[in-house]
């Protein structure tokens, strides 16, 4: 997996439970598109993504970048990913 396929966002970790890695990557890409639609690179996604409900926690925030941990769930299926965003 190349973590650099999302523009200025670097995917640093992907973990899936009760779903496939392919689905996990689809959720990650859809989540990124949702963020960009809602405020640009440092936007937030507050709607469902491919029927998954996602929560995001940001950390290591400085003026030029931040890291974030995102957990998306649908029933017992989980997609956890972390990324670094350059602003």
Backbone bond lengths (Angstrom), bond angles and torsions (degrees), N, CA, C in turn:
res aa  C-N    CA-C-N  psi(-1)  N-CA   C-N-CA  omega(-1)  CA-C   N-CA-C  phi
1 X - - - 1.457 - - 1.522 108.33 -
2 X 1.297 116.54 126.56 1.456 122.22 176.32 1.521 107.73 -94.93
3 X 1.310 117.82 115.50 1.454 121.84 -176.16 1.510 114.88 -78.64
4 X 1.353 117.28 9.15 1.456 119.36 -174.65 1.517 112.83 -108.86
5 X 1.302 119.69 17.81 1.449 121.20 -175.76 1.514 115.36 -90.45
6 X 1.316 118.00 15.09 1.459 121.00 -176.10 1.523 111.71 -120.37
7 X 1.309 117.05 42.07 1.456 119.70 178.79 1.513 111.30 67.46
8 X 1.337 117.96 -129.60 1.456 121.15 -177.78 1.527 113.09 -79.07
9 X 1.332 117.40 5.49 1.456 121.83 179.33 1.521 109.33 -101.20
10 X 1.332 117.00 133.08 1.451 122.16 176.57 1.520 108.87 -109.45
11 X 1.311 117.18 116.50 1.456 122.38 176.42 1.519 107.49 -75.70
12 X 1.337 117.52 120.84 1.459 120.50 -176.28 1.517 113.15 -105.88
13 X 1.346 118.04 -17.65 1.462 120.36 178.62 1.519 108.90 -158.08
14 X 1.328 115.37 141.64 1.459 121.50 173.60 1.512 107.71 -137.55
15 X 1.316 116.35 126.22 1.455 122.15 178.30 1.523 108.18 -134.83
16 X 1.337 117.06 130.66 1.462 120.77 -179.16 1.522 109.84 -123.15
17 X 1.324 115.57 146.49 1.458 122.71 176.04 1.517 108.08 -131.83
18 X 1.319 116.03 126.79 1.465 123.10 178.75 1.523 113.52 59.41
19 X 1.323 115.76 31.20 1.462 122.66 171.25 1.522 107.20 -155.78
20 X 1.312 117.85 174.80 1.467 121.21 -177.00 1.528 111.27 -92.07
21 X 1.322 115.61 160.63 1.468 120.43 175.26 1.525 110.04 -63.36
22 X 1.311 116.69 -35.87 1.467 120.24 178.52 1.527 110.70 -60.51
23 X 1.332 116.44 -45.70 1.462 120.17 176.70 1.520 110.37 -63.32
24 X 1.333 116.97 -40.32 1.457 120.87 178.11 1.518 111.92 -57.44
25 X 1.328 117.23 -45.17 1.465 120.60 178.77 1.521 111.42 -65.53
26 X 1.314 117.28 -36.48 1.469 120.01 176.66 1.521 110.84 -62.86
27 X 1.329 116.57 -41.69 1.466 120.84 178.77 1.531 109.86 -64.51
28 X 1.333 117.39 -43.10 1.470 121.31 179.12 1.528 110.45 -59.15
29 X 1.326 116.99 -47.70 1.472 120.41 -179.54 1.526 111.50 -63.84
30 X 1.335 116.54 -42.58 1.468 120.06 179.73 1.524 110.56 -65.79
31 X 1.338 117.33 -37.32 1.459 121.16 178.08 1.532 109.97 -63.70
32 X 1.330 116.95 -43.30 1.466 120.92 178.00 1.529 110.69 -60.01
33 X 1.326 117.11 -46.68 1.475 120.24 179.24 1.527 110.95 -60.73
34 X 1.329 117.24 -39.45 1.464 121.54 178.01 1.526 110.36 -62.76
35 X 1.334 117.93 -43.63 1.466 121.52 178.34 1.517 111.01 -60.26
36 X 1.324 117.09 -45.56 1.464 120.95 -177.80 1.527 110.58 -64.80
37 X 1.329 117.14 -37.72 1.470 120.55 177.55 1.520 111.84 -65.60
38 X 1.328 117.19 -25.30 1.461 121.72 -174.76 1.519 112.05 -112.97
39 X 1.312 117.09 53.76 1.457 119.38 173.34 1.504 115.03 121.48
40 X 1.307 118.87 10.02 1.458 119.94 178.32 1.515 111.83 83.08
41 X 1.334 115.65 -157.22 1.465 120.31 -175.27 1.517 113.23 -61.06
42 X 1.328 117.52 -35.33 1.465 118.82 179.59 1.526 111.52 -99.96
43 X 1.320 117.26 22.33 1.463 121.85 176.74 1.520 112.07 -74.76
44 X 1.311 114.65 173.10 1.468 120.82 178.78 1.514 109.73 -125.07
45 X 1.317 115.92 145.96 1.459 121.65 178.80 1.522 108.30 -102.00
46 X 1.318 116.70 116.37 1.460 120.88 -178.13 1.526 112.61 -110.33
47 X 1.325 117.12 3.29 1.464 120.31 179.45 1.528 109.66 -108.35
48 X 1.317 115.83 168.88 1.464 119.71 177.34 1.521 110.04 -67.97
49 X 1.320 114.59 149.78 1.458 121.84 -179.34 1.522 107.58 -122.94
50 X 1.338 116.66 112.54 1.471 121.73 -177.47 1.527 110.72 50.76
51 X 1.293 117.08 41.51 1.478 128.36 -178.46 1.531 113.55 69.18
52 X 1.326 118.93 7.43 1.466 122.53 174.69 1.524 108.76 -92.86
53 X 1.322 116.48 142.14 1.464 122.11 173.56 1.526 107.17 -97.63
54 X 1.330 116.47 126.82 1.463 121.06 -173.27 1.525 112.07 -118.20
55 X 1.329 115.39 145.10 1.460 122.28 172.40 1.529 107.70 -126.06
56 X 1.324 115.68 145.06 1.462 121.04 -176.65 1.517 110.44 -127.95
57 X 1.330 116.07 136.79 1.462 122.69 173.86 1.523 107.40 -122.34
58 X 1.326 116.95 125.59 1.464 121.53 -179.80 1.525 110.27 -102.42
59 X 1.330 115.53 145.10 1.463 121.23 -179.91 1.526 108.37 -151.62
60 X 1.323 116.88 172.54 1.475 122.25 -177.59 1.527 111.02 50.80
61 X 1.317 116.00 45.29 1.459 121.02 -176.39 1.526 110.92 -85.46
62 X 1.326 115.72 124.55 1.460 122.08 171.17 1.529 107.06 -131.18
63 X 1.317 117.74 178.21 1.468 119.91 -173.04 1.526 113.19 -65.40
64 X 1.323 118.71 -25.53 1.466 120.54 -175.61 1.522 114.86 -104.54
65 X 1.327 118.48 -10.16 1.460 120.15 -179.45 1.521 110.88 -164.34
66 X 1.332 115.45 166.62 1.459 121.65 170.94 1.521 108.87 -151.47
67 X 1.321 115.50 158.58 1.459 122.70 173.20 1.515 107.65 -107.63
68 X 1.322 116.68 152.55 1.459 120.21 179.69 1.519 109.99 -146.59
69 X 1.326 114.88 149.50 1.462 123.13 174.67 1.521 106.77 -117.06
70 X 1.326 117.27 125.51 1.458 122.59 -176.80 1.519 108.64 -121.17
71 X 1.332 115.78 130.96 1.458 121.76 174.32 1.514 108.11 -118.44
72 X 1.325 116.28 122.49 1.461 122.23 178.05 1.522 108.00 -116.19
73 X 1.326 116.68 134.41 1.460 119.92 -177.90 1.518 111.15 -135.27
74 X 1.334 113.75 148.99 1.457 122.66 174.55 1.518 105.38 -146.48
75 X 1.332 116.71 102.64 1.460 119.66 -173.11 1.517 109.06 63.72
76 X 1.339 117.15 -127.01 1.464 120.39 179.53 1.527 112.03 -91.50
77 X 1.316 118.24 -4.91 1.467 121.63 177.94 1.526 109.46 -78.13
78 X 1.346 115.89 137.82 1.454 121.48 -179.78 1.521 110.01 -134.94
79 X 1.316 115.12 140.73 1.465 122.01 172.16 1.521 105.92 -127.48
80 X 1.327 116.35 116.70 1.461 121.92 178.23 1.522 107.31 -112.63
81 X 1.320 116.32 128.69 1.458 118.10 174.10 1.520 110.33 -142.03
82 X 1.324 114.25 151.11 1.457 120.73 174.22 1.525 107.19 -120.30
83 X 1.314 115.54 150.17 1.457 119.73 -179.58 1.518 110.01 -149.17
84 X 1.322 114.89 160.31 1.456 123.29 172.11 1.519 107.21 -113.40
85 X 1.317 116.31 129.31 1.462 121.72 -179.61 1.518 109.26 -114.85
86 X 1.322 116.59 123.39 1.458 121.80 173.69 1.517 107.70 -92.66
87 X 1.334 117.03 123.98 1.467 121.19 -174.06 1.510 112.58 -95.72
